[in-house]
Structure formats: C-alpha cells, structure tokens
C-alpha cells in the first residue's frame, strides 16, 4: 500500500526474494558488509522494502528516513548514525 488510497501493488514472495537478492548483490558490490550502516531515503514504494530487506539479508544496519524530511534532517541522521551509504 502506498501513500495514496488507490496506490497498491501485489508481488509474490518469489518475486520479492529475487529483487532482494539482486539488490543485496548491488550493496555488496558497493562495499557494504555485515555491521555497516546504511541510510534509506525513499517514499513508500516497493524499492524501500527491497532496500530494507537487502540490508537485513547481508547484516547491514539500516536507518529509514522518509522522503518528507528536509535535507538538513537527512544530513543530521546520516552524521548521527555514521552511515557508509545512502540509498535514494
């Protein structure tokens, strides 16, 4: 379910698993490893769920900053958690 009332998407577990594994490989190729911190700055879309689950799959800690926050708020959260990668 998205932000808008009629905004929804159906996906099978198999499709989700494929997307999560694919994105986990992207994160690994960017040097993200177990214990690293990753910030995710996305609206309520499928890619947010995929990024969050991909981080969990490789053991990286994730901090979700919803897209409504200002650039200054995002900057503070990135510095506070010491993240090594920002997903937008």
Secondary structure, 3 states (H helix, E strand, C coil): CCCCCCCCCCCCHHHHHHHHHHHHHHHHHCCCCCCCEEEECCCCCHHHHHHHHHHHHHCCEEEECCCCCCHHHHHHHHHHHCCCEEEC
